[in-house]
Amino acid sequence: MTRVIIKAVPDRGKYIKYLRSRIPEAEFCMDLYRDGWDTFYRSLVLAGDDACIHMEEDILITEDWRGKIEKAIAERPDTFIQFFSMRKADLTEGSRYDGDFIMNQCWYAPKGWSRKMAEYMLPQDPESSKWGYKVGTDRMVHFFLKECMGSKYWIHCPSLVEHRVGKSVIDPHRSSKRQSLTFTDPAK
């Protein structure tokens, strides 16, 4: 069974309870300083060299999430896979390779990739980074995939998680309606 690490904000207790009841083996990396960058980095260090499913706590999961996600990973164990997408191409093209990563709700890192991403991330400062602007952790993943791994990633359709409707803790100006076009069968 693939490890699961969920980045979580302590104030979101009902989201954490929901995920703990459905994924009891999940490990939680709690936000200690209201700093998404720090929490993201610590989650990567926690994963180390293990293959790992990385998630955020503000999601809903599909029915039989574990079975569906393990099947998808077994088909591409050495490929970075994203399990949440909200692109129009999800409806017309379905599962596919892509080169422009956005949204960290749920993705899979093959063996060794979390550690490599942590090493890539460590010298970066999100406020004054080499990218010239404050960068979100999803954009950091994008740059890591492009610059370090030289590879595209796989978008799995349908989405196996759904982003909850709600205000972003990181940026309250973000739209609260960032949902998948393909998510179905929410777990009860």
Salt bridges, closest charged atoms under 4 A:
ASP11 OD2 - ARG34 NH2 2.70
GLU25 OE2 - ARG66 NH2 2.43
GLU27 OE2 - ARG3 NE 2.72
ASP38 OD2 - ARG42 NE 2.90
ASP49 OD1 - ARG115 NE 2.56
ASP50 OD2 - ARG3 NH1 2.75
GLU57 OE1 - ARG12 NH1 2.76
ASP58 OD2 - ARG12 NH1 3.59
ASP58 OD2 - HIS163 NE2 3.16
GLU70 OE2 - ARG66 NH1 2.55
GLU75 OE2 - LYS71 NZ 3.05
GLU75 OE1 - ARG76 NH1 3.99
ASP90 OD1 - ARG96 NH2 2.81
ASP98 OD2 - ARG87 NH1 3.01
ASP100 OD1 - ARG139 NH1 2.99
ASP100 OD1 - HIS142 ND1 3.54
GLU119 OE2 - ARG115 NH1 2.95
GLU127 OE2 - LYS134 NZ 3.50
GLU147 OE1 - LYS130 NZ 2.52
ASP171 OD1 - HIS173 ND1 3.25
